Amino acid sequence: MATLNSSNTLSSTFYLTGIPGYEEFHHWISIPFCVLYLVGIMGNCTILHIVRTDPRLHEPMYYFLAMLSLTDMGMSMPTMISLFRVLWSISREIQFNICVVQMFFIHTFSFTESSVLLAMAFDRYVAICHPLRYATVLTPRLIAKIGIVALLRSAFAMIPLLARLAFFPFCHSHTLSHSYCLHQDMIRLACADTMFNIIYGLLLVIVLWGMDSLGIFVSYMCILQSILRIASREGRLKALNTCASHICVVLILYVPMIGLSIVHRFAKHSSPLIHIFMAHVYLLVPPVLNPIIYSVKTKQIRQGVLHLLFPTKVSSTVM
């Protein structure tokens, strides 16, 4: 009985991994991670504050940008506590139920962010191809529905995948490859038939990311056709410039996302540092770079940031 209880206790506890081979430098390595997390949180909170407080930004494009900031934080912040617990040598242990909750938030907001990018592509399509109908098509009610559907679609899609983990025995190693929990990392430790999780997870990637990326591609094909019909070169450049930020954000999300999936599925025996590097790029780069890109490329957001930092100077300049 004691052996059985010990086995059950062990099966509910997993061990996170920092940077293998660099354990003695973990405290120093935590400094850039801390800076990146702070930049990401401050940048996205700034975007949310500007969109909420500036009446000029109460438009569909900026509502979707606020959604993007929320999903960025929802995807990256669940990893923050476990990462710093490992790097600061507080504890490497994480309980199974906490691990599943962390996975749920990471993967749900990852899929939700993809849906938000599709909504932003649709916003650019309506703004460029049907500018006179922009305000009537993208109403606040429709925007709210899009956000709710995007979140619920991603959340419900993850439930069958994560629910099955409760029935898997983990009888061998309980050491995860990262400083946080990922589904594809945990199922490789299971001593059971994980074929359903592998196939279902692959289908989720193909269907959800595939549908979103296909929708983004079709939107930009229509946008490109509309731009090419604009007579003046200045008009074409202006229209393209309104899409530049969104295209950069799409690449920033999809490239690390695809790279991480490829590494986990086809490069299982590669260096652990590659897995860890790709996993942290996937979670940290979008939240850090997205606010910077929109602050640099979008005049209204840039003005809002400057007004927040230098209210007196900006007010006097406007007057």
C-alpha positions in Angstrom: 0.0 0.0 0.0 2.8 2.4 0.9 4.5 1.7 -2.5 1.2 2.3 -4.3 0.7 5.6 -2.5 4.2 6.6 -3.3 3.7 5.9 -6.9 0.5 7.9 -7.0 2.2 10.8 -5.4 5.1 10.7 -7.8 2.7 10.5 -10.8 1.1 13.8 -9.8 4.4 15.7 -9.6 6.5 16.8 -12.5 9.8 18.6 -12.7 10.5 21.6 -14.8 13.8 22.2 -16.6 15.7 25.5 -16.9 18.7 25.8 -19.3 20.5 22.5 -19.3 24.2 22.8 -18.7 23.9 26.4 -17.5 22.4 25.8 -14.1 25.1 27.9 -12.3 24.2 30.9 -14.5 20.4 30.6 -14.0 20.3 33.8 -11.8 22.1 35.8 -14.5 19.9 34.3 -17.3 16.8 35.3 -15.4 17.7 39.0 -15.9 17.0 39.2 -19.7 13.9 37.1 -19.2 12.7 39.5 -16.5 13.4 42.5 -18.8 11.5 40.8 -21.7 8.5 40.0 -19.5 8.4 43.5 -18.1 8.6 45.1 -21.6 5.9 42.8 -22.9 3.5 43.5 -19.9 4.2 47.2 -19.9 3.8 47.5 -23.7 0.5 45.6 -23.9 -0.9 47.4 -20.8 0.1 50.7 -22.5 -1.8 49.7 -25.7 -4.9 48.7 -23.6 -4.8 52.0 -21.6 -4.4 54.1 -24.7 -7.3 52.4 -26.6 -9.5 52.6 -23.6 -8.9 56.3 -22.7 -8.6 57.9 -26.2 -12.0 58.3 -27.8 -10.4 58.7 -31.2 -9.2 55.1 -31.0 -12.7 53.7 -30.3 -12.7 52.1 -33.8 -12.7 48.4 -35.0 -9.0 48.4 -35.8 -8.0 49.5 -32.3 -10.5 47.2 -30.6 -8.9 44.2 -32.4 -5.5 45.6 -31.4 -6.6 45.6 -27.7 -7.8 41.9 -28.2 -4.3 41.1 -29.5 -2.7 42.7 -26.4 -5.0 40.6 -24.1 -4.2 37.4 -25.9 -0.5 38.2 -25.9 -0.5 38.5 -22.1 -2.8 35.5 -21.7 -0.3 33.4 -23.7 2.9 34.5 -21.9 2.0 35.4 -18.3 1.0 31.8 -17.2 4.6 30.8 -17.8 6.2 33.6 -15.8 5.8 32.2 -12.2 7.1 28.7 -13.1 10.0 30.1 -15.2 11.3 32.3 -12.4 10.8 29.6 -9.8 13.2 27.4 -11.8 15.7 30.1 -12.7 15.8 31.5 -9.1 16.2 27.9 -7.7 13.0 28.2 -5.6 11.5 24.9 -6.9 11.4 22.8 -10.0 8.3 20.9 -8.9 4.9 21.4 -10.5 1.7 19.5 -9.7 -0.2 17.7 -12.5 -3.4 19.8 -12.1 -1.4 23.1 -12.2 0.5 21.9 -15.2 -2.8 21.1 -17.1 -4.2 24.6 -16.2 -1.0 26.2 -17.5 -1.2 24.2 -20.7 -4.8 25.2 -21.1 -4.1 28.9 -20.9 -1.0 28.7 -23.1 -2.6 26.7 -26.0 -6.0 28.4 -25.7 -4.6 31.9 -26.0 -2.2 30.8 -28.7 -5.1 29.6 -30.9 -7.1 32.7 -29.9 -4.3 35.0 -31.0 -4.4 33.3 -34.4 -8.2 34.0 -34.7 -7.7 37.6 -33.6 -5.1 38.0 -36.5 -7.7 36.6 -38.9 -10.2 39.2 -37.6 -7.6 42.0 -38.0 -7.1 40.8 -41.6 -10.8 41.0 -42.2 -10.8 44.5 -40.7 -8.1 45.6 -43.2 -10.1 43.9 -46.1 -13.2 45.9 -45.3 -11.3 49.1 -44.7 -9.5 48.9 -48.0 -12.0 47.1 -50.3 -15.2 48.5 -48.9 -14.4 51.7 -47.1 -17.9 53.2 -47.3 -19.3 50.1 -45.5 -16.6 49.9 -42.8 -18.6 51.4 -39.9 -21.8 49.5 -40.7 -20.1 46.1 -41.2 -17.7 46.2 -38.2 -20.1 47.3 -35.5 -19.1 47.1 -31.8 -21.6 44.2 -31.3 -20.0 42.2 -34.1 -16.5 42.9 -32.8 -17.5 41.6 -29.3 -19.0 38.5 -30.9 -15.9 37.8 -32.8 -13.7 38.1 -29.7 -16.0 35.8 -27.7 -16.3 33.2 -30.5 -12.5 33.2 -31.0 -11.9 32.5 -27.3 -14.6 29.9 -26.9 -13.6 28.1 -30.1 -10.0 27.7 -28.8 -11.0 26.8 -25.2 -13.5 24.1 -26.2 -11.1 22.6 -28.7 -8.5 22.1 -26.0 -10.8 20.3 -23.5 -10.8 16.8 -25.0 -7.0 16.9 -25.5 -6.2 17.9 -21.9 -9.0 15.8 -20.3 -7.3 12.6 -21.6 -4.1 13.4 -19.8 -5.8 12.6 -16.5 -6.1 9.0 -17.6 -2.5 8.6 -18.6 0.0 6.8 -16.3 3.4 8.5 -16.1 5.5 5.7 -14.9 9.0 6.7 -16.2 10.6 10.1 -16.2 8.6 13.1 -14.8 11.1 15.7 -16.0 9.7 18.1 -18.6 11.8 19.7 -21.3 10.9 23.3 -20.5 10.3 25.6 -17.5 6.6 25.5 -18.2 4.1 22.8 -19.4 3.3 22.1 -23.1 1.0 19.3 -24.2 3.4 17.9 -26.8 6.1 17.8 -24.1 4.0 16.0 -21.5 2.5 13.2 -23.8 6.0 11.9 -24.6 6.3 11.0 -20.9 3.1 9.0 -20.8 3.3 5.2 -20.5 0.1 4.7 -22.6 -1.3 4.9 -26.1 -1.1 8.6 -26.9 -2.2 8.2 -30.6 -5.5 10.1 -30.0 -3.6 13.1 -28.5 -1.0 13.1 -31.2 -3.6 12.9 -34.1 -6.1 15.3 -32.4 -3.4 17.8 -31.6 -2.1 17.7 -35.2 -5.7 18.1 -36.5 -6.2 21.1 -34.2 -3.0 22.7 -35.6 -4.1 22.0 -39.2 -7.7 23.0 -38.8 -7.5 26.0 -36.5 -4.2 27.5 -37.6 -4.8 26.3 -41.1 -8.2 27.9 -41.4 -7.0 31.2 -39.9 -3.9 31.4 -42.1 -6.0 30.5 -45.2 -8.5 33.3 -44.2 -5.6 35.7 -43.8 -4.1 34.7 -47.1 -7.4 35.1 -49.0 -8.0 38.5 -47.3 -4.7 39.8 -48.5 -5.2 38.5 -52.0 -8.4 40.5 -52.2 -6.6 43.5 -50.6 -3.8 43.3 -53.1 -6.3 43.2 -56.0 -8.0 46.3 -54.6 -4.7 48.1 -54.1 -3.5 47.4 -57.6 -6.6 49.2 -58.9 -5.7 52.4 -57.2 -4.4 54.9 -59.8 -1.9 56.8 -57.8 1.4 55.4 -56.5 1.0 57.4 -53.3 -2.5 55.9 -52.8 -1.2 52.3 -53.2 1.7 52.9 -50.8 -0.6 54.4 -48.2 -3.0 51.4 -48.5 -0.1 49.0 -48.2 1.3 50.9 -45.2 -1.9 50.3 -43.3 -1.3 46.6 -43.6 2.4 46.5 -42.8 2.0 46.3 -39.0 -0.5 43.4 -39.3 1.7 41.5 -41.7 4.7 41.8 -39.4 2.6 40.6 -36.4 1.3 37.6 -38.4 4.9 36.5 -39.2 6.0 37.0 -35.6 3.3 34.6 -34.4 3.3 32.0 -37.1 7.0 31.5 -37.8 8.0 30.6 -34.1 4.7 28.6 -33.8 5.4 26.5 -36.9 9.1 26.2 -35.9 8.2 24.9 -32.4 5.7 22.3 -33.8 8.3 21.1 -36.3 11.0 20.8 -33.6 8.7 18.8 -31.3 7.5 16.4 -34.0 10.5 15.9 -36.3 13.6 16.9 -34.2 13.0 15.0 -31.0 16.6 14.0 -30.6 18.1 17.4 -31.4 19.9 19.5 -28.7 17.6 20.4 -25.8 18.8 24.0 -26.2 17.0 24.2 -29.6 13.7 23.0 -28.0 14.1 25.5 -25.1 15.1 28.4 -27.4 12.2 27.8 -29.8 9.7 27.5 -26.9 10.7 30.8 -25.3 10.8 32.6 -28.7 7.2 31.3 -29.3 5.9 32.7 -26.0 8.0 35.9 -25.5 8.7 37.4 -28.9 5.0 38.2 -29.9 4.1 40.0 -26.6 7.3 42.0 -26.7 7.4 43.0 -30.3 3.7 43.5 -31.1 3.2 46.7 -29.0 6.5 48.0 -30.4 5.5 47.4 -34.0 2.1 49.1 -33.6 3.6 52.0 -31.7 6.2 52.6 -34.4 4.0 52.0 -37.5 0.6 53.4 -36.3 0.5 57.2 -35.9 -2.5 57.2 -33.5 -0.9 54.7 -31.2 2.5 56.5 -31.4 0.8 59.8 -30.4 -1.0 58.1 -27.5 2.3 56.7 -26.2 4.0 60.1 -26.5 1.1 61.7 -24.8 1.3 59.2 -22.0 5.1 59.7 -21.5 5.2 63.5 -22.2 1.7 64.9 -21.7 2.8 68.5 -21.4 5.0 68.6 -24.5 2.4 66.7 -26.7 -0.5 68.9 -25.5 1.5 72.1 -26.3 2.5 70.7 -29.7 -1.1 69.9 -30.6 -2.3 73.3 -29.5 
